[in-house]
């Protein structure tokens, strides 16, 4: 008796994709190793230049000329700019001298160029004597994290190693705030504002919300919408302010109360005689138009008597920002470096700004209770009546739960990991934040998600590989370091009670 072999399963392309993925990973490792070896070679070239200038008069000018000489040699051989090569040599020396563990991990293929750049950028502001410790901890932290998520983690790590508090450095940093124009091409320029992070993120988030409202209205009602007295399609925003959507000739200008729109007869109730032109602006273009309108037509309301960031200025932000303020930071601001407050997705903020936000914000804010060692979220509570599930999810996830995505949770959608239509419960064990892009990808591609205890999401790719995304823990109150890296404890000032103590009986 013979039996036929079972038919082969249909090939859906997973095997071919898996082979391509393996090849990409192998090539990535080879490229990382080659890039790291080139960095080592450039660093050696820089040290050769410094050694050659050691016999000359010790001056920065002599060292710079020696580096320029070596850089010109390499640049001529590679047919590139000597200035570019000199900059590469300087960065290579910094990486090789101050971050040797990072360079080793890069050469071994454990890190990418993007990871290395994030580590170096976060570690450079540290004092020279603390960079070796940061180097070791940063490489350990980078395991399994995307560069975007690693950046936020390293910002908190770097703060814990600083010799001065974030409040002191932020006070100095505020002195650099400015606005400047960089002239570009084709009649365009870049308007650059250097601001405290909380203000910059708040401004951008408000622009995102306003542009989304305009684009949603355009999609839902492309020809009809809320009509102003002058016949202009508008989207309501702040009291006394409206944003033109389809006004001919207005190009989406924000018009104040009573301000005529070009192409209309203000004050006579006349209507447009021609059909409004469709609004085809991109989201970036809409945000740029709104920013220009707000700056050119709105009155400056910043309190000129204030010397800090709020609440006079902070109170004017109508934006969604997610701030985590550890209780110990609120109570002991002098110890803020060990567990700094954080603007989710952007890194630490000083305790004064965090305290000002907590006191001035008109919206409910949550208290997050975390484990003192692991940093895991234990529970959340609030003094306002909000949805307990949403509070827990915002505190647990903090950002989109697609591996590597850093979109803040306040701009994400809450998704049922197991579809509600298929019986998935509305429970924290079956809910997670996903940005619109990755929510769509979960719904309409072959990627599958499963949530396991602890809020851990397991993503299965079309090739069958499983990628795990764990909730990012909060900074633990206790850090463990190798004995050789642990700083000696500070001397304790003598106390009168010391003389009254008896020696221990053992």
C-alpha positions as CSV (number, residue, x, y, z in Angstrom):
1,X,0.0,0.0,0.0
2,X,1.4,3.3,-1.0
3,X,0.5,6.8,0.0
4,X,1.1,10.1,-1.7
5,X,3.2,12.7,0.0
6,X,1.2,15.6,1.3
7,X,1.1,18.6,-1.1
8,X,3.6,21.3,-0.4
9,X,2.1,24.4,1.2
10,X,1.7,27.3,-1.2
11,X,4.7,29.6,-1.3
12,X,3.6,33.0,-0.1
13,X,7.0,34.5,-0.6
14,X,8.0,34.2,3.1
15,X,10.9,31.9,2.4
16,X,12.3,34.3,-0.2
17,X,11.8,37.3,2.0
18,X,13.5,35.4,4.9
19,X,16.5,34.7,2.7
20,X,16.7,38.4,1.7
21,X,16.5,39.5,5.4
22,X,19.3,37.2,6.3
23,X,21.5,38.6,3.5
24,X,20.6,42.2,4.6
25,X,21.6,41.4,8.2
26,X,24.9,39.8,7.1
27,X,25.7,42.8,4.9
28,X,24.8,45.2,7.7
29,X,27.2,43.4,10.1
30,X,30.0,43.6,7.4
31,X,29.3,47.3,6.8
32,X,29.3,48.1,10.5
33,X,32.6,46.3,10.9
34,X,34.2,48.1,8.0
35,X,32.9,51.5,9.2
36,X,34.3,50.9,12.7
37,X,37.7,49.9,11.2
38,X,37.7,53.1,9.1
39,X,37.0,55.1,12.3
40,X,40.0,53.4,14.0
41,X,42.2,54.2,11.1
42,X,41.2,57.8,11.0
43,X,41.7,58.1,14.8
44,X,45.3,56.7,14.3
45,X,45.9,59.3,11.6
46,X,44.8,62.0,14.0
47,X,47.1,60.8,16.8
48,X,50.0,60.6,14.3
49,X,49.4,64.2,13.5
50,X,49.3,65.2,17.2
51,X,52.5,63.2,17.8
52,X,54.2,65.0,14.9
53,X,53.3,68.4,16.4
54,X,54.4,67.4,19.9
55,X,58.0,68.6,19.2
56,X,56.8,72.0,18.0
57,X,55.6,74.8,20.2
58,X,52.6,73.6,22.1
59,X,49.7,75.5,20.7
60,X,46.3,74.8,19.2
61,X,47.5,76.4,16.0
62,X,50.3,73.8,15.6
63,X,48.0,70.9,16.3
64,X,45.4,72.2,13.9
65,X,47.9,72.6,11.1
66,X,49.2,69.0,11.7
67,X,45.7,67.6,11.5
68,X,45.0,69.6,8.4
69,X,48.2,68.2,6.8
70,X,47.1,64.6,7.5
71,X,43.5,65.3,6.4
72,X,44.7,66.7,3.1
73,X,46.7,63.6,2.4
74,X,43.7,61.3,2.9
75,X,41.3,63.7,1.1
76,X,43.6,63.9,-2.0
77,X,43.7,60.1,-2.2
78,X,39.9,59.8,-1.9
79,X,39.1,62.8,-4.0
80,X,37.0,64.5,-1.3
81,X,37.2,67.7,0.7
82,X,40.0,68.0,3.2
83,X,37.6,69.9,5.5
84,X,35.3,67.0,5.5
85,X,38.1,64.5,6.3
86,X,39.4,66.7,9.1
87,X,36.0,66.7,10.7
88,X,35.8,62.9,10.3
89,X,39.2,62.6,12.0
90,X,38.1,64.7,14.9
91,X,34.9,62.6,15.4
92,X,36.9,59.4,15.0
93,X,39.4,60.5,17.8
94,X,36.5,61.3,20.1
95,X,34.9,58.0,19.5
96,X,38.1,55.9,19.8
97,X,39.4,57.8,22.9
98,X,36.2,58.5,24.9
99,X,33.8,55.7,23.8
100,X,36.0,52.6,23.2
101,X,33.3,50.1,24.3
102,X,30.8,51.6,21.8
103,X,33.4,51.4,19.0
104,X,34.0,47.7,19.9
105,X,30.3,46.9,19.8
106,X,30.0,48.7,16.5
107,X,32.8,46.7,15.0
108,X,31.2,43.5,16.3
109,X,28.0,44.4,14.4
110,X,26.0,44.8,17.6
111,X,25.4,48.5,16.9
112,X,24.6,50.5,13.8
113,X,26.0,53.9,12.8
114,X,22.7,55.5,14.0
115,X,23.1,53.9,17.5
116,X,26.7,55.1,17.7
117,X,25.7,58.6,16.8
118,X,23.0,58.7,19.5
119,X,25.5,57.4,22.1
120,X,28.2,59.9,21.3
121,X,25.7,62.8,21.1
122,X,24.3,61.9,24.6
123,X,27.7,61.3,26.1
124,X,29.6,64.4,24.9
125,X,28.0,66.9,27.3
126,X,29.3,64.8,30.2
127,X,32.5,65.6,32.1
128,X,35.5,63.8,30.7
129,X,35.9,61.6,33.8
130,X,32.3,60.3,33.6
131,X,32.3,59.2,29.9
132,X,33.9,55.8,30.6
133,X,31.1,54.8,32.9
134,X,28.5,56.2,30.5
135,X,30.2,54.3,27.6
136,X,29.7,50.9,29.4
137,X,26.2,51.6,30.5
138,X,25.1,53.0,27.1
139,X,26.1,49.9,25.2
140,X,24.3,47.7,27.7
141,X,21.2,49.9,27.4
142,X,21.2,49.8,23.5
143,X,20.5,46.1,23.3
144,X,17.2,45.6,21.5
145,X,16.3,49.3,21.3
146,X,15.9,51.5,18.2
147,X,18.0,54.6,17.9
148,X,14.9,56.8,18.7
149,X,14.1,54.9,21.9
150,X,17.7,54.7,22.9
151,X,18.0,58.4,22.7
152,X,15.4,59.0,25.3
153,X,16.9,56.3,27.6
154,X,20.4,57.7,27.3
155,X,19.2,61.2,28.0
156,X,18.0,60.1,31.4
157,X,21.2,58.1,32.0
158,X,23.4,61.0,31.1
159,X,21.5,63.2,33.5
160,X,22.2,60.8,36.3
161,X,26.0,61.2,35.7
162,X,26.1,65.0,35.5
163,X,28.0,66.9,38.2
164,X,25.5,69.7,38.1
165,X,21.7,69.6,38.3
166,X,19.5,69.9,35.2
167,X,17.9,73.0,36.7
168,X,21.2,74.8,36.9
169,X,22.1,73.8,33.3
170,X,18.7,74.7,32.0
171,X,18.9,78.1,33.6
172,X,22.2,78.7,31.7
173,X,20.7,77.2,28.5
174,X,17.8,79.6,28.5
175,X,20.2,82.4,27.9
176,X,20.8,81.0,24.4
177,X,17.2,81.2,23.3
178,X,16.9,83.1,20.0
179,X,15.2,83.3,16.6
180,X,17.2,83.4,13.4
181,X,16.7,83.3,9.6
182,X,18.8,81.1,7.3
183,X,18.4,82.2,3.7
184,X,17.7,79.4,1.3
185,X,17.1,79.1,-2.4
186,X,14.1,79.9,-4.7
187,X,13.0,82.7,-2.4
188,X,12.7,80.5,0.6
189,X,14.3,80.7,4.1
190,X,14.4,78.7,7.3
191,X,13.0,80.4,10.4
192,X,14.7,78.7,13.4
193,X,13.7,79.3,17.0
194,X,15.8,78.0,19.8
195,X,13.5,77.5,22.8
196,X,13.1,75.5,26.0
197,X,12.1,72.0,25.0
198,X,8.7,72.1,26.7
199,X,7.7,75.2,24.8
200,X,9.0,73.9,21.4
201,X,7.2,70.6,21.7
202,X,4.0,72.4,22.8
203,X,4.1,74.7,19.9
204,X,4.7,71.9,17.4
205,X,2.0,69.7,18.9
206,X,-0.5,72.6,18.7
207,X,0.4,73.0,15.0
208,X,-0.1,69.3,14.4
209,X,-3.5,69.3,16.0
210,X,-4.7,72.4,14.0
211,X,-3.4,71.1,10.7
212,X,-5.0,67.7,11.4
213,X,-8.4,69.4,12.0
214,X,-8.1,71.4,8.7
215,X,-7.1,68.3,6.7
216,X,-9.9,66.2,8.3
217,X,-12.5,68.9,7.4
218,X,-11.1,69.0,3.9
219,X,-11.4,65.2,3.5
220,X,-14.9,65.0,5.1
221,X,-16.4,68.1,3.4
222,X,-14.2,69.1,0.5
223,X,-16.6,71.7,-0.9
224,X,-18.8,72.6,2.0
225,X,-18.0,73.4,5.6
226,X,-18.5,76.0,8.3
227,X,-19.1,79.3,6.4
228,X,-18.0,82.6,7.6
229,X,-20.3,85.7,7.1
230,X,-18.1,86.5,4.0
231,X,-18.7,83.1,2.5
232,X,-15.3,81.7,3.4
233,X,-15.0,78.1,4.5
234,X,-13.3,78.1,7.9
235,X,-12.3,75.8,10.8
236,X,-12.9,77.1,14.2
237,X,-9.9,77.3,16.5
238,X,-9.4,79.9,19.3
239,X,-12.1,82.4,20.2
240,X,-12.1,85.3,17.7
241,X,-9.8,83.3,15.3
242,X,-10.6,81.2,12.3
243,X,-8.6,79.3,9.8
244,X,-9.5,79.8,6.2
245,X,-9.7,76.5,4.3
246,X,-11.1,77.2,0.8
247,X,-11.1,80.9,0.5
248,X,-10.0,82.0,-3.0
249,X,-6.8,84.0,-2.7
250,X,-6.5,83.5,1.0
251,X,-4.4,80.4,0.8
252,X,-5.4,79.1,4.2
253,X,-4.7,82.3,6.1
254,X,-5.8,82.7,9.7
255,X,-8.1,85.6,9.8
256,X,-8.9,87.4,13.0
257,X,-12.3,88.5,14.1
258,X,-13.6,91.2,11.7
259,X,-10.5,91.0,9.4
260,X,-11.5,90.9,5.7
261,X,-10.4,88.0,3.6
262,X,-9.0,88.9,0.2
263,X,-11.5,88.4,-2.5
264,X,-14.5,89.2,-0.2
265,X,-16.4,92.3,0.7
266,X,-16.1,92.6,4.4
267,X,-18.9,94.2,6.3
268,X,-21.5,93.8,3.5
269,X,-22.3,90.1,3.9
270,X,-21.5,89.4,0.2
271,X,-20.7,85.9,-0.9
272,X,-18.0,84.6,-3.2
273,X,-19.1,84.5,-6.8
274,X,-17.0,81.6,-7.9
275,X,-16.6,78.1,-6.5
276,X,-13.8,77.8,-4.0
277,X,-10.6,76.2,-5.3
278,X,-9.7,72.8,-3.7
279,X,-7.2,72.9,-0.9
280,X,-4.4,70.5,-1.9
281,X,-1.8,71.5,0.6
282,X,0.2,68.8,2.4
283,X,0.3,68.6,6.2
284,X,3.7,70.2,6.3
285,X,2.5,73.1,4.2
286,X,-0.6,73.6,6.4
287,X,1.5,73.7,9.5
288,X,3.8,76.2,8.0
289,X,0.9,78.4,6.9
290,X,-0.7,78.2,10.4
291,X,2.6,79.2,12.0
292,X,3.0,82.2,9.8
293,X,-0.5,83.3,10.4
294,X,-0.3,82.9,14.2
295,X,2.9,84.9,14.3
296,X,1.8,87.7,12.0
297,X,-1.7,88.2,13.2
298,X,-1.8,87.2,16.9
299,X,-0.9,89.6,19.7
300,X,2.1,88.6,21.9
301,X,0.8,87.4,25.2
302,X,4.0,86.3,26.9
303,X,4.4,87.8,30.4
304,X,7.3,90.2,30.1
305,X,7.8,90.2,33.9
306,X,8.6,86.5,34.1
307,X,12.2,85.2,34.1
308,X,11.4,81.5,33.7
309,X,9.3,79.2,31.5
310,X,5.9,79.5,33.2
311,X,3.2,79.3,34.2
312,X,2.7,82.7,32.4
313,X,4.1,81.2,29.2
314,X,3.3,77.5,29.9
315,X,-0.3,78.3,30.6
316,X,-0.7,79.6,27.0
317,X,0.1,76.2,25.5
318,X,-3.0,74.4,24.3
319,X,-1.2,71.3,23.4
320,X,-1.0,67.7,24.5
321,X,2.3,66.9,26.1
322,X,3.0,63.9,28.3
323,X,5.2,64.7,31.3
324,X,6.4,62.1,33.9
325,X,7.3,63.7,37.2
326,X,8.8,61.3,39.8
327,X,7.5,61.9,43.3
328,X,11.0,62.2,44.7
329,X,11.9,64.8,42.1
330,X,9.0,66.9,43.3
331,X,10.0,66.5,46.9
332,X,13.8,66.7,46.6
333,X,14.7,68.8,43.6
334,X,18.3,68.7,44.5
335,X,18.4,65.0,43.7
336,X,16.7,65.4,40.3
337,X,19.7,64.0,38.3
338,X,19.1,60.5,39.7
339,X,15.5,60.4,38.5
340,X,14.7,63.4,36.4
341,X,11.3,64.4,35.2
342,X,10.8,63.6,31.5
343,X,8.9,65.0,28.5
344,X,7.9,61.7,26.9
345,X,9.6,61.2,23.5
346,X,12.1,64.1,24.1
347,X,14.0,63.4,27.3
348,X,14.6,65.0,30.7
349,X,13.3,68.4,31.7
350,X,14.3,70.4,34.8
351,X,12.4,70.1,38.0
352,X,11.2,73.7,38.1
353,X,9.5,73.4,34.7
354,X,8.0,70.1,35.6
355,X,6.6,71.5,38.9
356,X,5.3,74.6,37.0
357,X,3.4,72.3,34.6
358,X,2.0,70.2,37.4
359,X,0.7,73.3,39.1
360,X,-0.5,75.3,36.1
361,X,-1.9,72.8,33.7
362,X,-5.7,73.1,33.4
363,X,-6.1,69.4,32.3
364,X,-6.0,66.4,34.6
365,X,-2.6,64.9,35.3
366,X,-1.8,61.4,36.5
367,X,0.4,60.1,39.3
368,X,2.4,57.1,38.2
369,X,3.5,54.7,40.9
370,X,6.6,52.7,39.8
371,X,8.6,49.9,41.3
372,X,11.6,51.4,43.1
373,X,14.1,49.0,41.5
374,X,12.7,47.8,38.2
375,X,10.8,51.0,37.3
376,X,7.8,49.0,36.2
377,X,4.4,50.7,36.4
378,X,2.6,49.3,39.5
379,X,-0.6,51.5,39.4
380,X,-1.8,55.0,38.5
381,X,-4.3,57.3,40.1
382,X,-5.5,60.8,39.7
383,X,-7.3,63.6,41.5
384,X,-9.7,64.0,38.5
385,X,-12.3,61.7,37.1
386,X,-10.7,60.2,34.0
387,X,-10.9,56.6,32.5
388,X,-8.7,54.4,34.7
389,X,-7.8,52.2,31.7
390,X,-6.6,55.2,29.7
391,X,-4.5,56.4,32.6
392,X,-2.8,53.0,33.0
393,X,-2.1,52.6,29.3
394,X,-0.7,56.1,29.0
395,X,1.6,55.5,31.9
396,X,2.6,52.0,30.8
397,X,3.1,52.6,27.1
398,X,4.2,56.2,26.8
399,X,4.7,55.8,23.1
400,X,3.6,53.7,20.1
401,X,4.2,50.0,20.9
402,X,5.5,49.1,17.4
403,X,9.1,48.0,17.9
404,X,11.3,51.1,17.6
405,X,8.5,53.7,17.2
406,X,8.7,56.8,19.5
407,X,5.4,58.6,18.7
408,X,4.1,59.8,22.1
409,X,1.1,57.9,23.4
410,X,-1.0,61.1,23.5
411,X,-0.8,61.2,19.7
412,X,-1.6,57.5,19.3
413,X,-4.7,55.4,19.0
414,X,-5.7,52.8,21.6
415,X,-5.9,49.4,19.8
416,X,-7.4,46.1,20.8
417,X,-4.5,43.6,20.3
418,X,-7.1,40.9,19.8
419,X,-9.8,42.6,17.8
420,X,-12.9,43.6,19.7
421,X,-15.1,42.3,16.9
422,X,-13.6,38.9,17.3
423,X,-14.2,38.8,21.1
424,X,-11.2,40.7,22.4
425,X,-11.9,42.3,25.8
426,X,-11.6,46.0,26.5
427,X,-9.0,45.5,29.2
428,X,-5.4,46.7,29.8
429,X,-4.2,43.2,29.0
430,X,-5.6,43.5,25.5
431,X,-5.0,47.2,24.8
432,X,-2.0,49.1,23.6
433,X,-1.1,52.4,22.0
434,X,-0.3,52.4,18.2
435,X,0.3,55.4,16.0
436,X,-1.9,55.7,13.0
437,X,0.8,54.3,10.7
438,X,1.4,51.1,12.7
439,X,-2.3,50.7,13.6
440,X,-3.0,50.5,9.9
441,X,-0.1,48.1,9.3
442,X,-1.4,45.8,12.0
443,X,-4.9,45.8,10.4
444,X,-4.1,45.5,6.7
445,X,-0.8,43.6,6.4
446,X,0.4,40.1,7.4
447,X,2.0,41.3,10.6
448,X,0.3,39.8,13.7
449,X,0.4,41.0,17.3
450,X,-0.1,39.1,20.6
451,X,-0.1,40.6,24.0
452,X,1.4,38.5,26.9
453,X,1.4,39.3,30.6
454,X,3.2,42.5,31.7
455,X,2.0,44.5,28.6
456,X,4.6,42.8,26.4
457,X,3.7,42.7,22.7
458,X,5.0,39.9,20.5
459,X,5.0,40.9,16.8
460,X,5.2,38.1,14.2
461,X,6.4,39.1,10.8
462,X,5.3,37.6,7.5
463,X,8.5,35.5,7.6
464,X,7.6,34.0,11.0
465,X,10.1,36.0,13.0
466,X,9.0,37.3,16.4
467,X,10.0,40.7,17.6
468,X,9.2,41.6,21.2
469,X,8.3,45.1,22.4
470,X,8.3,45.6,26.2
471,X,6.9,48.6,28.0
472,X,9.8,51.0,28.6
473,X,10.5,51.0,32.4
474,X,10.8,54.2,34.3
475,X,14.2,55.1,35.6
476,X,14.7,53.0,38.7
477,X,15.5,54.7,42.0
478,X,18.4,52.3,42.5
479,X,21.2,51.7,40.0
480,X,23.7,48.9,40.2
481,X,27.3,49.4,38.9
482,X,30.4,47.2,38.8
483,X,32.5,47.9,41.8
484,X,35.3,49.4,39.7
485,X,32.9,52.0,38.2
486,X,30.9,52.9,41.4
487,X,32.0,56.3,42.7
488,X,33.1,56.4,46.3
489,X,30.5,57.6,48.8
490,X,30.7,61.2,49.8
491,X,32.1,61.9,53.2
492,X,29.4,62.3,55.9
493,X,29.6,65.4,58.0
494,X,30.3,64.7,61.7
495,X,27.4,64.9,64.1
496,X,27.1,65.3,67.8
497,X,25.2,62.0,67.9
498,X,28.3,60.2,66.7
499,X,30.0,60.7,70.0
500,X,27.0,59.1,71.8
501,X,27.1,55.9,69.8
502,X,28.5,52.7,71.3
503,X,30.7,50.4,69.3
504,X,28.9,47.5,67.7
505,X,29.2,44.2,69.7
506,X,30.7,42.3,66.8
